Amino acid sequence: MSLLMIRKPKTRKGKKVLLAREPQLIESARTMLFVDGRKCGGHVKQCMKDLQQLKKPLVKVLNRKNDITPFDDPSSLEFLTMKNDAALFTFGSTSKKRPDNIIIGRIFENEVLDMFELGIKRYQAIAEFKTEKIGACVKPCLVFNGPKWAQTEELRRLRNLFIDMFHREKVESIRLQGVEHVLSFTVTDDMSVLMRSYKILLKKSGQKTPRIELEEIGPSADFSIRRTKIASEDLYKLARKQPKQLRVTKKKNLSTDALGNTKGRVHLGKQQTGSIQTRRVKALKKSPEEKRTDRQKKKVALRAAAAEALAAAD
């Protein structure tokens, strides 16, 4: 952004808004912006509504149609995300060349970092599943099935983008009853991405740990990967960089075993065992005969030393 475009806040509210947009040591959960293209309807509109329901309350929706082509000129989309203070976006459109098209991506430094174009091959909305639904603002468990997610750099970035999309506030602890939603993502042999949504049911098992069952609640979608645009390694590394205040420094002489116990190693100097005050035991004292023998040995040693000294002087 040019320095000429930077404006100083004139009110307290404007200053507060600018301070909230500045980089923070601990970033809050990211907001997603939903934008409609020049033509948007059918499965695309329904899919975006269901994603909004899963992402609530961290959503901002623009219902007005926008003549935007993100892969050709993303400047308009970048302006909308900057204006609405959103780090993630979903753009829906449909055309004869690319029917039922959804573009998901993320922003770094007011520019597009990663962007993926997904085509909807099959879709079942949440309303089509006549089952009991979960509550709002539920933190989901994300499951990525199969080894294909690590085969190519595009799939690794797509997996990371899905994690960013459904990430919420960090929590220190969670109770078992609070885990009630699962989002499953699978890559097939024809490079299609299958998204499924399940509700976790806790059943009685006769033990302390309950038995787990999954009930599909929607949405259920099959996506095909069309076009991708990923950041370079240097830019991606810069976007993932953590501030020094949050880096975990390794402490010397500390280790953690497999059970999570922390063990420390202490270095001691050479111990003077001869000067240690020990308890005097009568059984360990020398007898008079031993003392007399020691005195005789000392006298003999002194006489031998004196004789050697006289011989050396002569």
N, C-alpha and C positions, 0 to 999 in steps of 0.2 A: 504494500500500500504506500502511495506517495505521501511525503510529509505534508504536502499542501492540502491533503484530504483530512488530516487529523484536526479535529475540533476540540477545544477545551470545554468541559461542561460548565454550564451557566447556572444550574440549579443543583440542589442537594440530591434530588432523585436521579438526575443525569450522572452525577459523580458516582452514585451508588451503583448504577447500571454498568458504568465503565469499569469500576473496580471488580464487579462480579465477572466481567468478561476477561479480565487479566488472568494470566497463568497462575494456578494455585498449586501449593505443595501437594495437597490431597484433592484430586479432582472428584467432583460429584458425578453421579450417573449421567450419561449422555442423552440428550434430547434428539428425537428423530423427526425430521420434517417430511411430510407427505405432500407431493406435488402431482397434479393431474396434467397430462399432456394435452395436445390439441384435440385428440380423440381418445376418450377413456370410458370404458363401460364393460358390462358382462363380467367375466371371471376376474378381470383386472381390478375393477372397482370393488368387487366383493372380497378379493384377496387383500387389498389395501385396508378395507374396513376391519377385517379379522386381525391383521397385523397391528392395527391401531388398538384393538381391544387387548391384544397380548402385551403391548408396550405401554399402555396407560399407567400412570398419568404423564409420562415423559414423551408426549407427542405434541406436534403442532401441525395443523391441517390447513392447506390452501385449496379451497374448493374451486377457485376460478381456473379456467383452462389456460395453459401457458404454451406458447409456440416455442418449445425448447428442444434442441437436439444435443443431449449431454456429451455424446462421443465426438461430435463435430465442433461444438462451441460450448464449453461448460461455464462460461463467464456469468451467464444469467443465473444458473443454478448456484454458483458460488456466492453471488450477491444475495440471493434469497436466504441461503443458509446463514450468511453473516448477519443479515438484517434480523433474522429470527433466533439468532444465537443457538444454532443447531449444529452438532458435529456429525450427525448421520442423516441420510436422506433416502427416500424411496420415491422413484419417479415411475408413474404408470402411463402407458400409452398402448394403442393398438393401430395397426396399419395393414395394408395388403401384403407388404413385404415382410413385416415382422408382426404377426398377430399375437395378441395376448402377451404383451411385453412388459416386464418389470425390471427396472434398473435400481440396484441398491449400491450404496457407496458411503464413504466417510471423507471428512474434511480435515486437513491439517494446515495451519497457518493461512486460513481462508482460501485454500486451493484444494482441488480434488486429489486425494491420496490414492485410494483404490476405488474401482468401479466395476461392477459385474452386471451383465445383461442376461436375464433369465427369461426363458419362454415357458408359459404355463401349458403343459400338455394335458393335465387332468387336474381338476380341482373340486373339492367338497368343502363347503362352508361349514362354519360352526353350527349354524341354524339347522343344517341337514341331519345332525346327530341328535337324536331324541334321548339324550342322557343328561344326568345331573352335571352341571358345570361347576367350575372352580370359582373362587372369589376373585375380586380385582386386586391388583398390585401384589401378585404372588410371584415370588422368585423361582424361576423354573430350573430344573436340572437339565443340562444339555448333554446328549449322548451322540457321539459320532461313531458310527458303526463301520468296521472294516479298515483294512490297511491302505486303501486307495487315497485317503485324505492326505497321506504323507508322500505320495508318489511324485507329484509335480508342485512347482512353486505356486501356480494359480490356485490349486485346490487347498494348499496350506493357507494362502491369504484369504480364500473364501471361508474356510473354517474359522480363522481368526476374526473375520468380519461378522459371522454369525454370533460369535461369542460377544463381540462388542454390541451387537444389536440388542441382545436379550440380557445384557449385564445390568444389574441394579446395584444398590448401595452395598458396601461391604459390611458384613456382620461378624461379630466375634464368636457367637455360638448360635445354635439353632436346635429347636426341639424336633422330635421325630414327627409329630403331627403337623408341623409347619412345612414339611416336604410333601407336596401334593400335586405337583405338575412336572411332567417330563416332555421335553421336545427332542425327538429323534431325527437324525439326519443320516442318510445312507447314499453312497455313490454306487451306481450300478455299472455293469460292464460297458454299456453304451454311453457312459459319462452323464447319466441323468442323476439329478439330486432329488431324493425322496424325503419329504418332510412330513412327520407324523406327530400328533399331539395326544398325550395320554394323561389320565387322572390316576393318581396312586391311591389304591384302596388298601387299608390296613385291616387284615382279617385276623381272627383269633387262631393261634397255633398251639395253645397249650403250654407255651414257654414264655419267657420274658420278652423275646423278640417276636414281633408279629409277622404273619405271613403276608407277602406283598403280591398284589394283583394289579394289572394295568387295564384300564378301560379307555378306549379311544373316544375322544370328545371333540376332535376337530380343532383346527382345520387340517385337511389332508391334501397334500399337493405333490405333483410330479413336475419338476422343473428340468428344462434343458439349458445347458450353458451355451450362450451364443457368442457375445463379444466380451472381452475383458480388457481392463486397463489397470495395471498395477504399478506401484511406485518402484523406483530404482532401489538397489540395496542400501546406498548411502542415505537416501531420503527416508527409507523405512527404518533404518537404524536410528536416524535423528528423531523420528517421530516416537520411537519407543524409549528414548533416553530418559533416565530417571534423574531427578535432582540429587545432589550430594547429600542433602539432609535425610533422604529416605533410603540411601544405600546401606545395606547391612554389612558392617565391617567385621571381618573375621577376627575373633579373639584368640590370642596365642594360648597354647597348652590346654585347650578345651576341645572335647570331642563328644559326640552323641552316639550311643550304641543303637542297635536295632530296635530296642524297646522304647526309645525316646529319652533315656536317662542321660543326663549331662555329667560327664566325668572330667575332672581337672587333674593336671599333672604339676607337682610342686618339685622344684629343684633345690636341694640342700647342699651346703658346703661339706668339707671333710669333717667328720665327727671325731672329737678327741675323747676316745673311750677311756684313756688312762686317767683322765681328770674327772671322770664322772663319779659323783658321790653315791656309793652303793651301800646297801644295808650290810652291816658287819655281823657275820654269823660266827658263832663260837666254834663250830665244827670246821670252819675254813682257816682258823688261826694256826700259826706254826707252833709246833711243840718246842720245849726248851732244847732238846737235842738238835732239832733242825736249825734253831737260831744259833747255837754254839757252832755247828758245822759251817754255817754261812760266815760267821765272824772269822773262823780259821781260814776259810778260802780267801777272804778279803785281805787278811794279814799276809798270806803267802803271795798274793798278787802284788801287794804293795812292796814287799821285800824284793820280788823279782824285778819290779820296775826300778827300784832304787839301784839294784845291782847293774842293770843295763845302763842307767844314767852315769854311774861311776866309770864303767868300762868305756863308754863313749867319750868321757872327759879325759881319760888317760890317752 
